[in-house]
Amino acid sequence: MIGIDLVKISRIESMMQRFEKKALKRFLDADEIALVKSASTAAGFWALKEACSKALGTGIGSECSFSDIKITKSSKGAPKIQLSSKLENNFKIKDTSVSITHDGGFAIAVVAIETY
């Protein structure tokens, strides 16, 4: 299963300026917020969670919330996701691969999910 999402960085930047940390708390936990160094990073994280929910075929909602998807980084700084046990069990998830890129004022994320 594959999901992709595109978000305008300025949209997330405006949200961050208007609501400060509260904006990030809407879709990130404290550990994820600590990884955010710019609006560009935050936009990439938003896109990554949206792309993951699209790969599952649910979108963000009751079956898959922002908190069900945890973003971490590898030792080399590459993004990774950890899914809640609820998602892993309900969707029989075996493995995930993710990528985020930024260009022209946009953040784009793609998620591939392998199931059993």
C-alpha positions in Angstrom: 0.0 0.0 0.0 1.3 3.4 -0.9 0.3 6.9 0.3 1.5 10.4 -0.7 0.8 13.8 0.6 1.8 17.4 -0.4 1.5 20.4 1.9 2.4 24.0 1.4 5.1 25.0 3.9 3.7 28.5 4.3 0.4 27.0 5.5 2.1 25.2 8.3 4.3 28.2 9.0 1.2 30.4 9.4 -0.4 27.9 11.7 2.8 27.9 13.8 2.9 31.7 14.0 -0.7 32.0 14.9 -1.0 29.2 17.5 2.7 28.6 18.4 3.5 25.3 20.1 -0.3 24.5 20.3 -0.2 24.1 16.5 2.4 21.4 16.7 0.7 19.7 19.6 -2.3 19.1 17.3 -0.4 16.5 15.3 2.9 15.8 17.1 3.9 14.5 20.5 6.6 16.0 22.7 9.4 13.8 21.2 8.3 14.7 17.7 8.1 18.4 18.5 11.7 18.2 19.7 12.8 17.1 16.2 11.1 20.2 14.6 13.7 22.8 13.7 11.6 24.8 11.2 8.2 25.1 9.5 9.7 23.1 6.7 10.3 20.1 9.0 6.9 20.5 10.6 5.3 20.5 7.1 7.2 17.4 6.2 6.0 15.7 9.4 2.3 16.7 8.7 2.7 15.3 5.1 4.2 12.1 6.4 1.4 11.4 8.8 -1.2 12.2 6.2 0.6 10.0 3.6 0.6 7.1 6.1 -3.1 7.4 6.7 -3.7 7.5 3.0 -1.6 4.3 2.5 -3.9 2.6 5.0 -6.9 3.8 3.1 -8.5 5.6 6.1 -7.2 9.2 6.2 -6.8 10.8 9.6 -9.9 10.0 11.7 -11.2 7.4 14.1 -9.4 4.4 12.5 -6.0 6.2 12.3 -5.3 9.3 14.4 -2.2 11.5 14.3 -1.2 9.9 17.6 -1.2 6.4 16.0 1.8 7.4 13.9 5.0 8.3 15.7 7.9 9.9 13.7 11.5 9.3 14.7 14.8 9.7 13.0 17.5 7.1 12.1 21.1 7.6 13.3 21.7 9.3 9.9 18.7 11.7 10.3 16.3 9.9 7.9 12.7 9.9 8.9 11.1 6.7 10.3 7.7 5.9 11.6 6.4 3.7 14.4 2.8 2.7 14.2 0.6 2.0 17.2 -0.2 -1.7 18.0 -3.8 -0.9 17.0 -2.7 0.0 13.5 -0.2 -2.9 13.3 -2.8 -5.4 14.3 -5.9 -4.0 12.5 -4.0 -3.6 9.2 -1.6 -6.6 9.6 1.4 -4.4 9.0 4.8 -6.0 8.5 7.0 -3.1 7.5 7.0 0.5 6.5 9.2 2.7 4.3 9.0 6.5 4.3 10.5 9.5 2.5 10.1 13.3 2.8 11.3 15.9 0.4 11.0 19.7 0.2 11.1 21.9 -2.9 9.5 25.1 -4.2 7.7 25.9 -0.9 6.2 22.4 -0.6 6.8 19.4 1.6 6.0 16.0 0.0 6.0 12.7 1.8 5.5 9.1 0.6 4.8 6.0 2.7 4.9 2.4 1.6 3.4 -0.2 3.8 3.9 -3.9 3.6 1.3 -6.2 5.1 1.2 -9.9 5.9 
